[in-house]
Amino acid sequence: MRIDVLTLFPELFERFATTSIVGRAVSAGLVEIVLTNFRDFTHDPHRSVDDRPFGGGPGMVMMCGPVFESVRHVEKETRSESTRILLTPQGERFDQRMAVELAGRSHLLLICGHYEGFDERIRLGLRPREISVGDYVLSGGEPAAMVLIDALVRLLPGALGDPNSALDESFPGGLLEYPQYTRPREFEGMSVPEILLSGDHAKMEAWRREQALKRTHERRPDLLDL
Ligand code: ADE
């Protein structure tokens, strides 16, 4: 899978793309993350990427030119029509179902904005899918792009050490994850539930399932409403 990230701040992704599970997936060749700076597609001495909105109002708006040019540059170079994604709080809400869907694509192109927003013609002309990572406003699309990349890279076959890890976690089975424990058996008066030390796999499975249901019922009953 190839993921192109179009941003004014490629340096934000450098550590991200070389660390932990995403870093390992990149090293293993499961995903290629390519960073492109909108500023490299400007033609004025100030290398402008934003300007004041027509009609007035606060803040600055991302201009069409550098965004269109960088998208076309990437798609020409890769000779592929990518899945274009614009990160914006106005978008469709990102969730695990969408992560699974996007993890099946071969080429994603993520457009990260800054300032007050995008010139509307970026939406009209490039027709990106618009995705939000939640009902709050970030200063830019970069943290949202990292959320997306992280959630889908861990779904790529081979990205996790144990392929069952992705299945066991919160959401894939529609439930929150059951409580987990590791050594030591006792810590500050709190002990590991006896059942997890019993070695009875069927009983442990049943306990975990029951705990996952209980936790989901308590914390996210909306996930159980079908
Ligand atoms: N850019 C700013 N806020 C955002 C959000 N909540 N989701 C995606 N992109 C954003």
Boltz pocket constraint, residues with backbone or C-beta under 6 A from the ligand:
constraints:
  - pocket:
      binder: B
      contacts: [[A, 87], [A, 88], [A, 89], [A, 113], [A, 131], [A, 132], [A, 133], [A, 134], [A, 135], [A, 136], [A, 137], [A, 138], [A, 139], [A, 140], [A, 141], [A, 144]]
      max_distance: 6.0
